[in-house]
């Protein structure tokens, strides 16, 4: 029993796993910094969503995206049944991120009489998740450029 447990735990601590963890860790602060910059600008203008929200949207989108490239390292390289991990379809996961953030953005849209507010904030939150995805994929320059356009 102990030997099986040791073999299972050793799948999480190889040199490749450590390098993947470092790569993921490097991407997250970059995405967080971009998100904080967008959030700071919006909070200075008195908008509803601020630094924390944008930082979390950027960072979460980047984190989910960056781990897509390494499914063979998930769960120590094995799924719940002990088989080798199968490849994921990145487009489906990215679609899930954008859909989920779309629902988050829908929560900031308000209608008062004939006035509708929050559309720009909702669009900005959605665009922020796309920038986080770009950073997670490794397109840091493109993400930085898009951040400057917001």
Rosetta blueprint (number, residue, H / E / L):
1 X L
2 X H
3 X H
4 X H
5 X H
6 X H
7 X H
8 X H
9 X H
10 X H
11 X L
12 X L
13 X L
14 X L
15 X H
16 X H
17 X H
18 X H
19 X H
20 X H
21 X H
22 X H
23 X H
24 X H
25 X H
26 X H
27 X H
28 X H
29 X H
30 X H
31 X H
32 X H
33 X H
34 X H
35 X H
36 X H
37 X H
38 X H
39 X H
40 X H
41 X H
42 X H
43 X H
44 X H
45 X L
46 X L
47 X L
48 X L
49 X L
50 X L
51 X H
52 X H
53 X H
54 X H
55 X H
56 X H
57 X H
58 X H
59 X H
60 X H
61 X H
62 X H
63 X H
64 X H
65 X H
66 X H
67 X H
68 X H
69 X H
70 X H
71 X H
72 X H
73 X H
74 X H
75 X H
76 X H
77 X H
78 X E
79 X L
80 X L
81 X L
82 X L
83 X L
84 X E
85 X L
86 X L
87 X L
88 X L
89 X L
90 X H
91 X H
92 X H
93 X H
94 X H
95 X H
96 X H
97 X H
98 X H
99 X H
100 X H
101 X H
102 X H
103 X H
104 X H
105 X H
106 X H
107 X L
108 X L
109 X L
110 X E
111 X E
112 X E
113 X L
114 X L
115 X E
116 X E
117 X E
118 X L
119 X H
120 X H
121 X H
122 X H
123 X H
124 X H
125 X H
126 X H
127 X H
128 X H
129 X H
130 X H
131 X H
132 X H
133 X H
134 X H
135 X H
136 X H
137 X H
138 X L
139 X L
140 X H
141 X H
142 X H
143 X H
144 X H
145 X H
146 X H
147 X H
148 X H
149 X H
150 X L
